Structure formats: structure tokens, C-alpha cells
Amino acid sequence: MEALRASAEVNGAELVRKARAGDGIAWEEIVTAFSRRIFNLAYRFTSNVEAAEDLTQEVFIRVYRSLDQYDAKQGDLANWLMRLARNLIIDDYRHRQRNPQNSMADAVDDHQYHLRAVGTGAHKEMERRELASQVQEGIDKLPADLKTCVILRDIEELTYQEIVDVLQIPEGTVKSRINRGRIELAKILRRMRVVTI
Amino acid sequence: MTKNKVVNCTAFEERLSDYLEHTVEKDVRKEMAAHALQCPLCHGLMNEVKNAIAACRQVTEPKPALTRLDAQILARTMPAAAINCDEFEAYLTDYLDGFLPANVFHRWERHAVLCDDCTDLPGEVVRSLAVLVSYKSDELPVPFGLHERIMERTLGTVRARSAKASWSDRFQEWVRGFSIPISVPQLAPVAMMTLFAFLFVSQTVSADGSLSDVYAKSYQLAEQTYEQSANVWNGKPMDAPIVNQQPIDGTATVSNTNANN
């Protein structure tokens, strides 16, 4: 396991080295490896496919310009890249909260995107997608500060300390926001009948 | 078994279970107890079986949950020890994570049993966390064309193969791999040490403290060293005075000492 991890780190460093020198294939490999994760993270904050797409592009443009700053000794590529992505996406989310005219452009259309993405139309798959869209709707109803903490903790699975580093707030605040966010989300999902006793 | 019969080891083993369950006749029980006291092997066996039964009971019998009645009695008798709904919610994550301190734990559980508004909340939170886990695994696919747009905006082309590293860029990147092992925070002490070294050399070797004089004197010193080496090579003694040479400032002491000798 350790050897596998070390090899992944070496590969990450090698990919960055090549991409920095202008190797298109190496850069494409980085984009392919992380685009889905970053797009989904952006979608969880924006609830809007187009906004998530734009945000994902912005993240990769920023990453491409910051490749010089990547130092393999400071951590593996995934950590560095996701840290950068999280910071940008959360900054954008905060900005959208301050400027509501830019946010939640077409939440209803977005949830339909889930259904369009079903493809085969299998009943179970449909239910799964429906559930996902309801959960996203529930998350969207949380206050911004609670939503950020719940996404980072329960979906991104960051530790308390990592959340403290990303949000630059005290650990006690992080803990209490996670606690409050979970309770609020549970109450919202109960009202939506997503969670039943 | 009758009173006259003596219980042997085989009979003791056969009826051990009944003996431990208190289902044997009174007289047999007495005889078996007497045998257990006399026979260390049967005594040991009896203890082993007793311990095994106790261990099984401990595993299978769960700790009884706090009943509503117990909670009500405690709430009536110790009202000061109760917590309110806000406190209950504040401790919820700690309770689920198993970090709740013992003194709060029982009060929290009591509130969970007694409060109709809060009793379902822990279950709901656990279920919503489970829903989040399944939501997390249900990732959306990357929208069609997003990769191409990213490549276009970063590399200027959608075809990654057409973007190849130039030789100069590759060379630069290669050189970058051999970075000086002095990190930026270390540069200040290194610069200070270099400055002190220069000042020391210029004040001790150079006559007027200037950089050009340091070079000139260094050149003379190198010449002298070469001449001394050449003399040694040609068989002249090591301590022979060097003719037609002016001592260099800062090295005068050594040369003069040699001359005096």
C-alpha cells in the first residue's frame, strides 16, 4: 500500500514536471484524473451544472498557471490540486452568497439534468438519481456556513483540522457548524420525506 | 444415585451440568459437592464449566437500555441533572462519535428517552449521514466537451498530442531538478556569512581594504607558493629564504621569522 502510494506520488510529480515543460499529454492526464472529482465538488456547492462547469474550468486554468508552485515534497498531487480546487470553489461560493443575483440560476433545470443523465431508464437507477437530486436540494437549503462544513466533512471527508485550514476559522466553530449542519439537514430531509423513521 | 453410592469422576462429569443448574436431588448434590472438594481434577473441571457459562451469559445478555420509566423516575428525583433540547442537540455529534463524557452521557440518553421532540433526532441524523454516503458515491459524469474546453483554454488546443514540450523547455525543467539545496529562508544567513568572509579577507590580506588589492595580493601569494613548491621539487631545502621576494601583507610574520632564522 505504501509502495503504491509512493509510486502515485512519483507519477504525480513526474506528470507535473512534464506538464510544466509543455507536454500536452501529461496535462491531459492530470485533467482526466481530477476533472470528475472537481466538477462534482463544484456542483455540490453551486447546484448548477453550467456554473459547476465554468468553475471546473477556472480551477484547471488556475492549476495550470500554478504548476510551478507544486512541490512534491509538500504532499502528493491529489492533495495539492484538491486543496487549490476547494479554496477556489469555496471562495466562489462565498462570493455568490454575497452577490445572490449570480447564484442558483436554474436549480430546477439542474435537477432535471440528473434525470437526463439516466440514459438506460432503469427504474433503480432512476430512483438513485432522484434520491441524489433530493439530497442536493436538502443540502442547498442549509445556511451557507453550515452547508460548507457539511460538504467538507461528510462528503469530502476532510478532518476537522483540514477544514480549519481551508476555512480559517477556529476548530470549535467548525465542530459546532458540522453538528448544527447535520441536525438541520436531518430535519430538512425528514420534511422532504427522504429520511423516514 | 443413592446415599450409599460414592460419586466417582465419571458420574461427576455426567451430572455436572445438572449440578450447576441445581436440578439434582439433595443427597446427590451433597455427594457431588464432597467429591469436588476431594478431587482436584473434578474441582478444576467444575470451575472451568462455571466460568464458560458465565462468559457466555455476559456475551449474550445485552445491557438493558434505559427504560422510559427509569428515565422518568430519575427526572423526577433529580431534575437538576436534566439537560434541555439545545444542549441535547449540541452534544449529538459527540454522542454519535463516542466522545461524550460519562457525566453527560447518561443525562443525554435520559433526555433522548423522555423528550418527544428529540427522541427521533439521533436516528434521523444517522440516516441522513447514510444518505450522504450514498450521495457521495453517486457522482455525476463529467459533462460532454468539458475536457476539450479545459484543454483549449489551457494549452490553446484540444489535441493534447500536438502540444509537445520544446527542447529548451525540457532542458529548463531538467535543470530545475538540480535546484540549489538552499531554501529561501536560508539565503539571509548565507549572504551574511559571505559578507563577513569578504570583509575579513579584505581587511587582513588587502593593504588598503579594496577588492582589487585582494586579487593582487592573492596573485602574489599564489606566485610565492608556486615558487616554493618549485624549489622543493628542484631539491632546495624547504626553509631556504626566498630571494627577491617582498613579503605579502598579512603573511609578513611568517616570512620575517624565516628570514631571521
Interface residues (C-beta under 8 A of the other chain):
Chain A: R17 K18 R20 A21 G22 D23 G24 I25 W27 E28 V31 T32 S35 R36 R37 F39 N40 Y43 V49 E53 T56 Q57 F60 I61 Y64 Y113 H114 A117 R128 R129 L131 A132 V135 Q136 G138 V150 D154 I155 K175 S176 I178 N179 R180 R182 I183 L185 A186 K187 L189 R190 V194 V195 T196 I197
Chain B: E89 A90 L92 T93 D94 D120 L121 G123 E124 V125 R127 S128 L129 V131 L132 V133 S134 Y135 K136 D138 E139 L140 P141 V142 P143 L146 H147 R149 I150 M151 R153 T154 L155 T157 R159 A160 R161 S162 A163 K164 A165 S166 D169 R170 Q172 E173 G177
